[in-house]
Amino acid sequence: MLEFDTCYNLTADANASDKRIDKYLSENFPELSRTYIQKLIKDGCVLLKGKSIKPNYRLSVGDSIDVTFKKPSAPDIIPEDIPLEIIYDDDDIIVVNKPKGMVVHPAPGHYSGTLVNALMYHYKDKLSGINGSLRPGIVHRIDKDTTGLLIVCKNDIAHRNIADQLSAHSINRKYHAVVCGVIKEDEGVIDKNIGRNRNDRKKMAAVNTDEGKRAVTHYKVLRRYNGYTYIECMLETGRTHQIRVHMAYIGHPLLGDTTYGYSKQPFKTDGQVLHAKSIGIIHPGTGKYIEFDSDIPEYFKKILRNLSNK
């Protein structure tokens, strides 16, 4: 997590030689858009040997770069009339079935079309405020191209409660996915730390036990096809890109995942075939266990039908 008003120093290595500085910084700070980084450079927040440079400056080995992220004034997040599939709604929580292609919350350079923009239209000020103006109600998230269930909190008490359950790894989360290759065993457990990829900061990676954070994924085979496997994954932990990284680590990357899998894909999937199918929590208001389930989306069903006919 980036800290504002903190100076980060980077030294260009051989891989950065002759690379544009805006591209280099976007690779090292993947949570920021390249447009936002270009604005930082133009605003004088990126210095090379104490001097401002232009976004198209090409790096040399050994260049020392200082980057300071100034705390921005809170942007106006505009409510947008975007349809939402609400699975459950009460005074404390909302359960949303997020579609493919939707980003969960605004980030530098991306302030529209997100789940938050839609929530602000439909729920106005009835969202928790713990995560600030950019992430009202958001206590956890799933990737842009992952579909499925997400819990949104309506008040700060509910938010803290759900956050505590996430921290304790007590929330039951099950995902359905299609992976490349045929998994021989009927079920298994992947217990492998996940951390930032050393060579590409846009990616996560399976790392040694003294690096990253512990990540545990339980999986079981639902059906085998010719060259593919339909699986269910249960998360014991919730690391960034956990299922995608873990399945790639054991040699079975997700179908459609060009980041951790194959660059050429046999089906048009618009990203990984991954669906957050069910989620179970202790309700923050009643103290009772509740669980929600969602059907896999139509594109997912179509892929299964195609695989059945191969």
C-alpha positions in Angstrom: 0.0 0.0 0.0 1.4 3.4 -1.0 1.8 6.0 1.6 1.3 9.7 0.8 3.9 12.3 1.4 6.6 9.6 1.4 9.6 9.6 -0.9 10.3 6.4 -2.7 13.7 5.9 -4.2 14.3 3.5 -7.1 17.5 2.7 -9.0 17.2 1.8 -12.7 18.8 -1.6 -13.4 19.7 -3.3 -16.7 16.1 -4.2 -17.5 15.2 -0.5 -17.2 17.8 0.7 -19.7 16.4 2.9 -22.4 12.9 2.5 -21.0 10.6 5.5 -20.7 10.4 6.6 -17.1 6.6 6.7 -17.1 6.4 3.1 -18.3 9.1 2.1 -15.8 7.1 3.7 -12.9 3.8 2.2 -14.0 5.5 -1.3 -13.8 6.9 -0.6 -10.4 3.6 0.9 -9.0 1.0 -1.2 -10.8 -1.8 0.1 -8.6 -1.5 3.5 -10.4 -2.5 4.2 -13.9 0.1 5.4 -16.4 -1.9 8.6 -16.9 -1.7 9.3 -13.2 2.0 8.7 -13.2 2.5 11.1 -16.1 0.6 13.7 -14.1 2.9 13.1 -11.2 6.0 13.6 -13.4 4.5 16.8 -14.9 3.7 18.1 -11.4 7.4 17.7 -10.4 6.8 14.8 -8.0 9.3 12.7 -9.8 13.0 13.8 -9.7 16.1 12.5 -11.3 19.2 13.7 -9.5 17.1 16.4 -7.9 15.7 17.7 -11.2 12.4 17.4 -12.9 12.2 15.4 -16.1 9.6 14.7 -18.8 7.4 11.5 -19.0 9.3 10.4 -22.2 12.7 10.5 -20.5 14.6 7.3 -21.2 16.4 5.7 -18.3 20.1 4.7 -18.1 21.4 2.0 -15.8 22.1 3.5 -12.3 19.7 6.4 -12.6 18.4 7.3 -9.2 14.7 8.3 -9.2 12.8 9.9 -6.3 9.0 9.7 -6.4 6.8 11.5 -3.9 3.1 10.8 -3.8 1.3 13.9 -2.7 -1.9 13.4 -0.9 -4.6 14.4 -3.4 -7.7 16.3 -2.6 -10.6 13.9 -2.5 -12.1 13.8 -6.0 -15.8 14.0 -6.6 -17.0 10.5 -7.2 -20.0 10.9 -9.3 -23.0 8.5 -8.6 -23.8 6.7 -11.8 -27.0 4.9 -12.8 -25.4 1.5 -13.4 -27.6 -1.5 -12.9 -26.6 -3.8 -10.1 -27.7 -7.4 -9.2 -28.4 -7.3 -5.5 -28.5 -10.7 -3.9 -29.3 -9.5 -0.4 -29.9 -6.1 1.3 -30.6 -5.1 5.0 -29.6 -2.4 7.4 -26.0 -3.6 7.7 -24.8 -5.3 4.5 -25.5 -5.6 0.8 -24.4 -8.6 -1.2 -23.8 -7.8 -4.9 -23.2 -10.2 -7.8 -20.5 -8.3 -9.6 -20.4 -8.6 -13.4 -17.3 -9.2 -15.5 -15.3 -6.1 -16.5 -16.4 -3.9 -13.5 -13.7 -2.4 -11.3 -14.7 -2.4 -7.6 -13.6 1.0 -6.5 -12.1 4.2 -8.0 -8.4 4.6 -8.2 -6.1 7.3 -9.6 -6.9 7.7 -13.2 -10.1 5.6 -12.9 -13.0 7.4 -11.3 -16.1 6.2 -13.3 -17.9 3.0 -14.2 -16.9 1.3 -10.9 -19.1 -0.6 -8.4 -18.7 2.3 -6.0 -20.1 4.8 -8.6 -23.1 2.5 -8.9 -23.5 2.0 -5.2 -23.5 5.7 -4.6 -26.3 6.1 -7.0 -28.5 3.4 -5.6 -27.6 3.8 -1.9 -26.5 7.5 -1.7 -25.1 8.1 1.8 -26.1 4.7 3.3 -22.6 3.2 3.1 -19.8 2.8 5.6 -17.1 5.5 5.6 -14.1 3.7 7.1 -12.2 3.4 3.8 -12.8 7.0 2.9 -14.5 8.8 0.0 -13.0 6.6 -2.7 -14.2 3.3 -1.2 -17.5 3.8 0.7 -18.9 0.5 1.8 -16.0 -1.5 0.3 -14.5 -4.0 2.8 -13.1 -6.5 0.3 -12.8 -6.8 -3.5 -12.4 -9.1 -6.4 -10.6 -8.6 -9.7 -12.1 -6.6 -12.6 -12.6 -9.7 -14.7 -13.7 -12.0 -11.9 -17.5 -12.2 -11.5 -19.5 -13.0 -8.4 -20.4 -12.2 -4.8 -19.1 -9.3 -2.9 -20.1 -7.9 0.5 -20.7 -4.2 0.9 -21.2 -2.6 4.3 -23.7 0.1 5.2 -22.3 1.3 8.4 -18.9 1.4 10.2 -19.9 -1.2 12.9 -20.7 -3.8 10.2 -17.6 -2.8 8.3 -15.3 -3.5 11.3 -17.1 -6.8 12.0 -16.7 -8.1 8.4 -13.1 -6.8 8.3 -12.3 -8.8 11.5 -13.8 -11.9 10.0 -11.7 -11.4 6.9 -8.6 -10.9 9.0 -9.4 -14.1 11.0 -9.9 -16.0 7.7 -13.3 -17.2 9.1 -15.4 -16.2 6.0 -16.3 -19.1 3.8 -15.6 -18.2 0.2 -15.9 -20.7 -2.7 -15.0 -19.9 -6.3 -15.6 -21.8 -9.5 -13.1 -21.8 -12.3 -11.9 -23.6 -15.4 -8.2 -24.4 -15.6 -6.0 -25.5 -18.4 -4.9 -29.1 -18.3 -6.5 -32.2 -16.7 -6.0 -32.4 -12.9 -5.4 -36.0 -11.9 -6.2 -35.9 -8.2 -9.8 -35.3 -7.2 -8.9 -32.6 -4.6 -5.8 -30.9 -3.1 -4.4 -28.1 -1.0 -1.9 -25.4 -2.2 0.0 -23.9 0.7 2.4 -21.4 -0.8 3.3 -17.9 0.1 2.3 -15.1 -2.3 4.2 -11.9 -2.8 5.0 -9.3 -5.4 6.8 -10.7 -8.5 10.4 -9.4 -8.4 10.7 -9.0 -12.2 7.2 -7.5 -12.8 5.5 -5.6 -10.0 2.2 -5.7 -11.9 2.1 -9.4 -11.0 2.0 -11.5 -7.9 4.0 -14.7 -7.6 4.4 -17.9 -5.5 7.4 -17.1 -3.3 9.6 -18.7 -0.6 8.3 -19.0 3.0 10.5 -16.1 4.1 8.8 -13.8 1.6 5.3 -12.6 0.9 2.3 -13.8 3.0 1.0 -17.2 3.6 -1.7 -18.3 1.2 -3.8 -21.5 1.3 -6.2 -22.6 -1.4 -8.2 -25.8 -1.3 -9.5 -27.1 -4.6 -11.6 -30.0 -5.8 -12.4 -31.3 -9.3 -16.0 -30.9 -10.4 -15.6 -32.2 -13.9 -12.8 -33.1 -16.3 -12.8 -32.3 -20.0 -10.5 -32.8 -22.9 -7.5 -30.6 -21.9 -9.4 -28.7 -19.2 -10.8 -29.1 -15.7 -13.7 -27.4 -14.0 -12.9 -26.9 -10.3 -14.1 -25.4 -7.1 -11.7 -23.5 -4.9 -12.1 -22.6 -1.3 -10.0 -19.8 0.1 -8.5 -20.2 3.5 -6.7 -16.9 3.0 -7.4 -14.0 0.7 -4.3 -12.7 -1.1 -4.2 -10.7 -4.2 -4.8 -12.9 -7.3 -4.5 -16.0 -5.0 -6.4 -18.5 -7.0 -4.8 -17.4 -10.3 -1.3 -17.5 -8.9 -1.7 -20.8 -7.0 -3.3 -22.7 -10.0 -0.6 -21.4 -12.3 2.0 -22.5 -9.7 0.9 -26.1 -9.9 0.8 -26.0 -13.7 -2.9 -25.4 -14.2 -3.4 -21.7 -15.0 -7.0 -20.4 -15.3 -8.5 -20.4 -18.8 -8.4 -16.9 -20.2 -5.8 -15.7 -17.8 -3.1 -14.1 -20.0 -1.3 -12.6 -17.0 -0.4 -15.9 -15.2 -1.3 -18.4 -18.0 -0.9 -18.6 -21.7 -0.8 -15.6 -24.1 -2.9 -17.4 -26.7 -6.3 -18.5 -25.6 -8.7 -20.9 -27.4 -11.9 -19.0 -26.2 -12.9 -15.4 -26.0 -13.3 -14.9 -22.3 -12.3 -11.3 -21.6 -10.1 -12.4 -18.8 -9.9 -15.4 -16.4 -12.8 -17.8 -16.1 -13.3 -17.3 -12.4 -16.6 -16.8 -10.5 -17.0 -16.0 -6.7 -19.9 -18.4 -6.3 -20.7 -18.4 -2.6 -19.8 -16.5 0.5 -20.7 -17.3 4.2 -20.4 -14.9 7.1 -21.5 -14.3 10.7 -24.0 -11.5 10.2 -22.7 -8.4 12.0 -26.1 -7.5 13.3 -27.7 -10.8 14.3 -24.6 -12.9 15.1 -26.1 -15.7 13.0 -24.3 -17.5 10.2 -25.7 -16.7 6.7 -24.5 -17.9 3.3 -25.2 -16.7 -0.2 -24.9 -18.5 -3.5 -24.9 -17.3 -7.1 -25.2 -19.0 -10.4 -22.2 -19.0 -12.8 -22.7 -16.4 -15.5 -23.8 -17.2 -19.0 -20.4 -16.9 -20.7 -19.1 -19.5 -18.2 -21.9 -21.9 -19.0 -21.3 -21.5 -22.7 -17.6 -22.4 -22.2 -18.6 -25.5 -20.3 -21.1 -26.5 -23.1 -18.3 -26.0 -25.7 -15.9 -28.1 -23.6 -18.5 -30.9 -23.3 -18.8 -31.0 -27.1 -15.0 -31.2 -27.7 
